[in-house]
């Protein structure tokens, strides 16, 4: 028996399959993001960080000292893990989390105010600068938060919490009519 | 008519009439009114009945310290009791009702308490309703609660929305009066991130009621210009209608913003209240000062009001508190009120000053009585006159309102909330805030600098100092010029001597001077005892008006300084905060997050009935048509797994990927059994102990390559085990080269169990999984037909031939669907937690029902697993303690009822036959019990003293909760296939 196992996104029950009308404050949900945990071996933190800094085609999210999430919109999960393993060799362990994590991108002029309803850290751009990322609590749920632009944030959440976080974000964004849909580019 | 709307003046919009209701009667106010000012404008002096004696009470203040004018606003489930009319912003359609009266405010049955008042002194209830003891809860307290008390809480579900929010700033300024405005301006201009919060709907604080001119314009225009500039600064956030109620660790302040309390129809997308947590590098308390009431006979009648409140009503709201007002004062503030009221055309009946030789000047033509004492007031539901005593001469002066002014108390509540005690100032005759470090600085009137010049300068200076401290430069600026400043001088007067009626200290709690005296006489003279004994300073106002006078009187009665009496303890909240605001959005489905398995959709399709399991939703059982109870479904699922095959979602188990050259050594120390030499491609059951030798968690761990292990934990302790491992890796053994991460969410994991499991799994898997190629406890990566990579483990919780298959979570549902499709020919069924539990009990497998934190490996029958060879592992040392190796420890056994139709429940205790139920006779307890469809009767796992030596013995299962004693036989806990013949096929 051979089956093409179709992969499901955990927010398929929450979002229409086709993009809808965007409000100024919008939550964009990419369907296929390659994500991998990178863990530097003892004493290799700096070497791994330097290696990752020059690796193209991916963004890095800080998780813990010597631990990152590498995120790629263009690579496949296998491709990302292969490239990372080749690049980092014995200095780090790499583990595919593409199915275990869900990415949500928030953008718009009121996004900081929306996020301040759940996130306790200071999101002022002078404090949480573009390119910064951190593990934080959003309400009851642990996420990785990254600032990708002045008014753009990327949230990475564990798959099992994705629906709850999504519901919470919709509630937080209600004041600003936050819209949400799957990314057009897949 | 007494109180009335002045023909002009005030910051109200005289073109905008607002209709509202009070006790069902429609009245009209103006935009810009509070409910209190609108009631006064309608000459509604009587607004409530007092707590204990049900005395008629009127509006006393114009702010948050109001003790009397507590009303219930709103209808049905949206009802708010105990709202202060003095801070409730008026809106069209506001529906307010008075409280604590029956049948009506004017004719209140409870007022009979006033006649009984000689018997209702402080402590009366405690002394009187002492016996019989059982009567207190059942009879006395409900009656007293009904008679006394404030507004009634509504028990319906609150339909309004609330939310919580975080804010961050360099400087939080609390209060927008002259001090706060100046501080915010200086800090804002210097570039600090400033939050200016004020509880009022209109900002400006005391400036809104001042008649002087600042920088050549009215105080109100000065405030408006300052606010306009603040609004233009992008680094300044202005928060009106926001009460900063608490000061917490790390300089975080709690505040509640009334977003939609002033609208008749709240917008659905906005909360009615928003709870703020403001993390401030620095805070400046510019909360001003509260005018002190005077304690004199009959001082609680409607019409007796703070002189400053009268000024506020006249100047800010354009409302006169009476047509003929008497002023009783011990300082200059009373004269200011008299001048302002006289200027508005209000007659001043007299000024009675407790001082002699005063320099203050009464308005032209107004009689001034120096060294006077007010000993009583006349009138029933409102004041009609004032009785003044002077050197033995009593005189009644007609008036319809009395303004009292007893000096000033800085509002220092927030600064005292974290343990530091207020400090008595002999010069200012009041308590000042203690030095609480540079996180919170008190300025202006709140720091005892009462003049406008003092407030403006203090706010500016302290803000500049904070700016410099934070590395900003604040250029020196010229201070605004104040034309005529206020004079805050007064001479403290704790009690106006010779009272001929009750002289109240605490209006809200009906505490009068004699109550304080009684407390002192009966040994409750400590200020904290006196508070509890008399109830002075309790309930919604928390002694904002009464606290200082209680301290002053306790001192005066003992002939000591108020410094030696001190204050009661200040605690959050400054003013009451609704439970709705504290809960925010964390209610109903948002109270806790829901975790969903990647197979949730598959389970739904197959008819799952879900159960909460921690945060997870897990299928309890899969109901089929015709099955009426969970037991019917569960029994079918169990039989089907034993006879054919079943599929169970085990994705919720904790999963951890462990990497590194020292991963094996790390596991060897984490688990009590050996892991160092686990071959690649093998899974092993592992038992984790706590340092105290008790079992912590269990699971299987597989070696996928020499430096890559895959651990599973129980669902319940997935997070705990991860933290434990982090602690071990970072703190205990930082030298070990090991890294790990959670992969719980990456994998959809399913157990395929039953004699036909291989037939089903082999149909999907490319690799050979025959017993020879993939024996019991084999583990490895396989390819599914079609190419998908998966992990396969030959492990069994049910005791049947079983596999666990893990695939990337996104593909989980499709793979589970494929297994069901492939398994249909073999009679596959989905099975849930209930069946899983029965299957493992039949096999004698343990869960956290057994591992409850009191159980050693040996207790559970794993004694031989604990490695004697390993040099160390977590729990090794303490495992050898005498108590943990004693022969009479409770050991896990199986139980089966002697009569097969009898039931055993978990939690029941075990007794020897004939023994009396007692702790002393306790032989053990049942940890898990179920009906075994395989055996046709109940079975149980239990812990019994020296249990393994007692197989075959009869024991009483004593279940007081179910009221049943069942005789059971002690047996081996493995009920099904003790020889493991089914595993190795």
Interface residues (C-beta under 8 A of the other chain):
Chain A: X1 X2 X3 X4 X5 X6 X7 X8 X9 X10 X13 X37 X39 X40 X41 X42 X66 X67 X77 X93 X95 X96 X97 X98 X99 X100 X101 X113 X116 X117 X119 X120 X121 X122 X124 X127 X139 X140 X141 X158 X159 X160 X161 X163 X164 X165 X167 X168 X171 X172 X174 X175 X177
Chain B: X163 X164 X165 X166 X167 X168 X193 X269 X270 X277 X279 X585 X586 X589 X590 X592 X593 X594 X595 X596 X597 X598 X601 X616 X657 X659 X660 X708 X737 X739 X740 X741 X743 X744 X745 X746 X747 X763 X764 X784 X785 X786 X788 X807 X808 X809 X810 X811 X812 X813 X814 X815 X818 X821 X822
